[in-house]
Amino acid sequence: MTGYLLKLIRESIPLTQEQLAADLGVDRVTVQSWESGRRPFTAVPLGQSIAVRRRIGRLGANVTLLAALDDAAEADFILAAVLDEQVDRCGIAEQPLGWCVLTHRLTDLILWAVLGQTPTFARGLPIAQTRRGPVASGPALPADEQRTFFTRLHVLAERAATGRDPNVLLHRQACFLAGMDHQNGGRMAGPDHHPCPQGDHLPHLVTAVA
């Protein structure tokens, strides 16, 4: 998610990968790796990432896209945690959906990855298309990972509701995101599974400032 957003930010200036690399004092392969996800921008040391963002802002990047970088990093963190193969065994307290709050923008970014649904804040933005090099063609996860994401949300919701120490926030936010699974009506497949409660839309959570 973060890599694709960085690509859009670069194109909004607009600059090629080579030009942005020169302005940032790095090589083109570094920029290419950030955008493709091979070398995640979230792994860049904090001081360097702040300097990169400040420089990109001064180059004239779209401020709306630039402001979404923090949420994009958080979206990547949530997606990775839910898709973790150990999700049915790892500690519930380690799941970010149990302690972070789904704002409008964060939710939009997650859904961009799992549904291919363009976020509200990105619709209609004047983004130039200066494509060069092997960069991500879009933020959407492969179809199998999208299905896995929704399946594991239900696993988390059940664990959060039935464990020794129920996690209400994790349960409700997992159910909220699972409800976006239009192909399965937000319900778990199989006779032994219980769907998340209908109408659990977290109005007090997603109305936070985007």
C-alpha positions as CSV (number, residue, x, y, z in Angstrom):
1,M,0.0,0.0,0.0
2,T,2.8,2.4,1.0
3,G,4.8,1.7,-2.2
4,Y,1.9,2.4,-4.5
5,L,1.0,5.6,-2.7
6,L,4.7,6.7,-3.0
7,K,4.4,6.1,-6.8
8,L,1.3,8.3,-7.0
9,I,3.0,10.9,-4.9
10,R,6.0,10.9,-7.3
11,E,3.7,11.1,-10.3
12,S,1.9,14.1,-8.8
13,I,5.0,16.2,-8.8
14,P,5.6,14.9,-11.6
15,L,9.0,13.2,-11.7
16,T,10.5,10.0,-13.1
17,Q,12.1,7.6,-10.7
18,E,15.5,8.8,-11.9
19,Q,14.7,12.4,-11.3
20,L,13.2,11.8,-7.8
21,A,16.2,9.7,-6.9
22,A,18.6,12.5,-7.9
23,D,16.6,15.0,-5.8
24,L,16.7,12.7,-2.8
25,G,20.3,11.8,-3.1
26,V,19.7,8.1,-3.6
27,D,19.9,5.8,-6.6
28,R,17.0,4.9,-8.9
29,V,16.9,1.3,-7.7
30,T,16.1,2.5,-4.2
31,V,13.1,4.5,-5.3
32,Q,12.1,1.6,-7.5
33,S,12.3,-0.8,-4.6
34,W,10.2,1.5,-2.3
35,E,7.5,1.7,-4.9
36,S,7.5,-2.0,-5.8
37,G,7.6,-3.1,-2.1
38,R,10.8,-5.1,-2.5
39,R,12.4,-2.7,0.0
40,P,9.5,-1.4,2.0
41,F,9.5,2.4,2.8
42,T,8.3,1.5,6.2
43,A,11.7,-0.2,6.9
44,V,13.5,3.1,6.2
45,P,14.9,4.6,9.5
46,L,12.6,7.3,11.0
47,G,15.0,10.2,10.5
48,Q,15.6,9.4,6.9
49,S,11.9,8.8,6.1
50,I,11.0,12.2,7.7
51,A,13.7,13.9,5.5
52,V,12.5,12.1,2.4
53,R,8.9,13.2,3.0
54,R,9.9,16.8,3.7
55,R,11.9,16.9,0.5
56,I,9.1,15.4,-1.5
57,G,6.7,18.0,-0.1
58,R,9.1,20.8,-1.1
59,L,9.2,19.4,-4.7
60,G,5.5,20.0,-5.0
61,A,3.9,16.6,-4.2
62,N,0.2,16.4,-3.8
63,V,-0.4,17.3,-0.2
64,T,-3.5,15.0,0.2
65,L,-1.5,12.0,-1.0
66,L,1.5,12.9,1.1
67,A,-0.7,13.3,4.2
68,A,-2.0,9.7,3.7
69,L,1.5,8.1,4.0
70,D,1.2,7.4,7.8
71,D,-2.2,5.8,7.3
72,A,-0.8,3.7,4.4
73,A,2.0,2.4,6.6
74,E,-0.6,1.5,9.3
75,A,-2.8,-0.2,6.6
76,D,0.3,-2.3,5.6
77,F,0.8,-3.2,9.2
78,I,-2.8,-4.3,9.7
79,L,-2.9,-6.2,6.4
80,A,0.3,-8.1,7.3
81,A,-1.0,-9.0,10.8
82,V,-4.3,-10.3,9.5
83,L,-2.7,-12.3,6.7
84,D,-0.1,-13.9,9.1
85,E,-0.4,-17.7,8.9
86,Q,-0.2,-17.8,12.7
87,V,-3.3,-15.6,13.1
88,D,-5.3,-18.4,14.8
89,R,-2.5,-19.0,17.4
90,C,-0.8,-15.7,17.9
91,G,-1.6,-13.6,21.0
92,I,-4.7,-11.5,20.5
93,A,-3.0,-8.5,22.1
94,E,-0.5,-8.5,19.2
95,Q,-3.3,-7.7,16.6
96,P,-3.3,-4.0,15.7
97,L,-7.1,-4.1,15.1
98,G,-7.3,-4.5,18.9
99,W,-5.7,-1.2,19.7
100,C,-5.7,1.1,16.7
101,V,-8.8,2.9,15.6
102,L,-10.1,2.6,12.0
103,T,-10.5,6.2,10.7
104,H,-12.2,6.9,7.4
105,R,-8.8,7.2,5.6
106,L,-7.3,4.1,7.2
107,T,-10.3,2.0,6.3
108,D,-10.3,3.4,2.8
109,L,-6.7,2.4,2.3
110,I,-7.3,-1.2,3.6
111,L,-10.3,-1.6,1.3
112,W,-8.2,-0.3,-1.6
113,A,-5.9,-3.3,-1.1
114,V,-8.6,-5.9,-0.5
115,L,-11.4,-4.7,-2.8
116,G,-9.6,-2.4,-5.3
117,Q,-11.9,0.4,-4.2
118,T,-10.3,3.8,-4.8
119,P,-10.3,5.8,-1.5
120,T,-12.5,8.8,-1.2
121,F,-9.6,11.1,-0.7
122,A,-7.9,10.0,-3.9
123,R,-10.8,10.3,-6.3
124,G,-10.5,13.0,-8.8
125,L,-7.0,14.0,-7.9
126,P,-5.0,15.3,-10.9
127,I,-2.3,12.7,-11.0
128,A,0.1,12.6,-13.9
129,Q,1.1,9.3,-15.4
130,T,4.9,9.2,-15.8
131,R,5.4,5.4,-15.7
132,R,9.0,4.0,-16.1
133,G,10.5,0.9,-14.6
134,P,8.8,-2.1,-12.9
135,V,6.6,-0.4,-10.3
136,A,3.4,-1.7,-8.8
137,S,0.4,-1.5,-11.2
138,G,-2.0,-1.1,-8.3
139,P,-2.4,-1.6,-4.6
140,A,-4.9,-4.5,-4.8
141,L,-3.8,-7.8,-3.2
142,P,-4.0,-11.0,-5.3
143,A,-7.4,-12.7,-5.3
144,D,-6.3,-15.5,-3.0
145,E,-4.9,-13.1,-0.4
146,Q,-8.1,-11.1,-0.5
147,R,-10.2,-14.2,0.3
148,T,-7.6,-15.1,3.0
149,F,-7.9,-11.7,4.5
150,F,-11.7,-11.9,5.0
151,T,-11.5,-15.5,6.2
152,R,-8.9,-14.6,8.9
153,L,-10.9,-11.5,10.0
154,H,-13.6,-13.9,11.0
155,V,-11.1,-16.1,12.9
156,L,-9.9,-13.0,14.8
157,A,-13.5,-11.9,15.5
158,E,-14.3,-15.3,17.0
159,R,-11.1,-15.4,19.0
160,A,-11.7,-11.9,20.3
161,A,-15.2,-12.7,21.4
162,T,-14.7,-16.1,22.9
163,G,-11.3,-15.9,24.6
164,R,-10.6,-15.8,28.3
165,D,-10.1,-12.0,28.0
166,P,-12.5,-10.8,25.2
167,N,-11.2,-7.9,23.2
168,V,-14.3,-5.8,22.2
169,L,-12.5,-3.4,19.9
170,L,-10.8,-6.2,18.0
171,H,-14.1,-8.1,17.6
172,R,-16.0,-5.1,16.4
173,Q,-13.4,-3.8,14.0
174,A,-12.7,-7.3,12.6
175,C,-16.5,-7.7,12.1
176,F,-16.7,-4.2,10.5
177,L,-14.1,-5.0,7.9
178,A,-15.4,-8.5,7.3
179,G,-18.8,-6.9,6.5
180,M,-17.1,-5.3,3.5
181,D,-16.8,-8.8,1.9
182,H,-19.5,-8.3,-0.7
183,Q,-18.9,-11.7,-2.3
184,N,-19.8,-13.5,0.9
185,G,-22.2,-11.1,2.5
186,G,-19.8,-10.5,5.3
187,R,-20.5,-14.0,6.6
188,M,-18.2,-17.0,7.2
189,A,-18.6,-20.0,5.0
190,G,-19.3,-23.3,6.5
191,P,-22.0,-24.7,8.9
192,D,-19.9,-24.5,12.0
193,H,-19.1,-20.8,11.7
194,H,-21.1,-18.0,13.2
195,P,-21.3,-14.7,11.2
196,C,-20.4,-11.4,12.7
197,P,-23.5,-9.5,13.9
198,Q,-25.2,-7.7,11.1
199,G,-25.2,-3.9,11.4
200,D,-22.0,-3.7,13.4
201,H,-20.7,-0.7,11.5
202,L,-18.7,1.1,14.2
203,P,-20.1,4.6,13.6
204,H,-18.2,6.0,16.6
205,L,-14.9,4.7,15.2
206,V,-14.9,5.5,11.5
207,T,-16.1,9.1,12.0
208,A,-12.7,10.0,13.3
209,V,-10.8,12.6,11.4
210,A,-9.4,11.2,8.2
